[in-house]
Amino acid sequence: MSDFGSMLFVFVLATFIGLGVIRRVSRLLYTPLMSLTNAISAIAVVGSIVVAGADHPLAIRILGAVALFASMTNIVSGFMITDRMLKMFKKQ
Amino acid sequence: MHLIGELSAVLATALFIFALYWMNDPKTARHGVIAGVVGMTVAVVATWIQPEIIHHGWVVGAIAAGFVVGVPLSRVPLTAVPQRTALSHAFGGLAAGLVGTAEYFLWRSGSATAEMTHFRMSALAAEVILGFLTFTGSLMAAGKLQEVRWIPQRPVTYPGQNFVNIGVLAAAVALGVAVALHPGAPWAEQAFLAIAVLALIFGVLLIIPIGGADMPTVISILNAYAGLSAVAMGFVLDSKLLVTAGALDGSSGLILSIIMCRAMNRSFTNVLFGAFGKAQPALAAGEQKPWKQETVEGAAQLLEQARNVVIIPGYGMAVAQAQHKVRELYDALTKRGVTVKFAIHPVAGRMPGHMNVLLAEANIPYSALVEMDEINPEMPQTDVALVLGANDVVNPAARYNKGTPIYGMPIIDADKAKTVLAVKRSKNPGFAGIDNELYVQDNTWMLFGDAKAVLGELVKQFGGGGIH
């Protein structure tokens, strides 16, 4: 199941897309960009949910719950502060 | 069921890419947040409804705790955004490190279904190393930015520091290789824990020698690490969605790091291993020229008679919380027909884009915020350059003085303006400890004092009856 080749393939393509898209981001918005990508990479939440919520030993679920808390904090604060900052950018 | 998972992953990936794409213009940028939230929600729901998730209370509890901490963290003052960002890198690294640790011990206990290939174990080691070093490194960076008392703000250096740092990292990587080759060996469990501990220590050591002026680069590099730890987690969990999102985050951190390094004319290795702010070779070998001080009244007159003014903000403006006073000055001058622009150096402030956000908060239209490369050709025609809490980014020594640590760094050509007004808190050298010859130039006039107080006085001059 763990197909090394195709995962590497996805990684390389995603990096190229990332470089292409990020290079075009407005220089005005680097601070919100960082909080947005931070929130997006908190997609690690999907891994944490499985570790915290599946039928695992207690110690493992505690690790998962802390990870889930950390990711969720990033998602909530990341998206909210990004929007808060973007609202401030006005043309005139 | 599996199909739903796959489809939602594809949908979330597409939405994340669009989210970043929309950031290319402030007009569309807020769509990006919506796309990101929708993508995230889809991914979370699709994971949660899998039948293997049975402890729903745990999931609900952890998510609720995330909201409880996350909402206040999103409301910090904008001057504190750099430390909030560093803190969120720390959380990202922590999540990766903990999930990696959990995955390994699940496999050791025999309850994991997936086979532990050498490749998977390598990814797991990388995830744990990157995750935990990002965690402590970012915590240290956040502490320095927040000026927590027991974390030294100044770069801390000692002989053999790089040797120690590289040694710790090399030991962690060597153990990682050993565990990847023999994941099931009796000693592997201890070795795995040792990797985690070494990575935690390395994160601290990495940030100790770094000073405030390097924070924009360091935050960007930590951003890239946080992204890469998510990628490694994606390899371990066999999740293309995680790999993609991590790669987007990683490439963003990489690009910002490159831009920041270029803006300081330094390399990654130089930032990480060449502590800035060391004792600096004597620049003032000759006699020090005296400052010329200007009164607030005189400065107001100069500004009012100008046709165009370029304001160059730096971290000093943020420290003094002077951005709202800047807005008042901007209004007063604009009303009098003076063209006012802001020259933004890429590394001004403590993180990429920091100045733009602070000025936008003060309601300054973003059309007035001009990048260094665009403003520099206009500087010789500028009547007054107002330097506001910026220092190294306007130091002409960067152009020719090979003895200074900022040699080669592109600067804003404030010195080429017809008149320079510089607001400075004290007569001491700046953060990097470098004398700034801009301040003793023939056409430079100094205004000493807290940026907010000085601007307040200036604005008063334009207000009631002082000058008309």
Interface residues (C-beta under 8 A of the other chain):
Chain A: M1 S2 F4 M7 V10 F11 A14 T15 I17 G18 L19 V21 I22 R23 R24 V25 S26 R27 L28 L29 Y30 T31 P32 L33 M34 S35 L36 T37 N38 A39 I40 S41 A42 I43 A44 V45 V46 G47 S48 I49 V50 V51 A52 G53 A54 D55 H56 P57 A59 I60 R61 L63 G64 A65 V66 A67 L68 F69 A70 S71 M72 T73 N74 I75 V76 S77 G78 F79 M80 I81 T82 D83 R84 M85 L86 K87 M88 F89 K90 K91 Q92
Chain B: A12 F16 I17 A19 L20 Y21 M23 N24 D25 P26 K27 A29 R30 G32 V33 G36 V37 G39 M40 A43 V44 T47 W48 Q50 E52 I53 I54 H55 H56 W58 V59 G61 A62 I63 A65 G66 F67 V69 G70 V71 L73 S74 R75 V76 L78 V81 R84 T85 S88 H89 F91 G92 L94 A95 A96 L98 V99 T101 A102 E103 F105 L106 S109 S111 A114 E115 T117 F119 R120 I219 S220 N223 A226 G227 A230 V231 M233 G234 F235 L237 D238 S239 K240 L241 L242 V243 T244 A245 G246 A247 L248 D249 G250 S251 S252 G253 L254 I255 L256 P346 M351 P352 G353 H354 N356 V357 A360 E361 N363 P365 Y366 S367 L369 E371
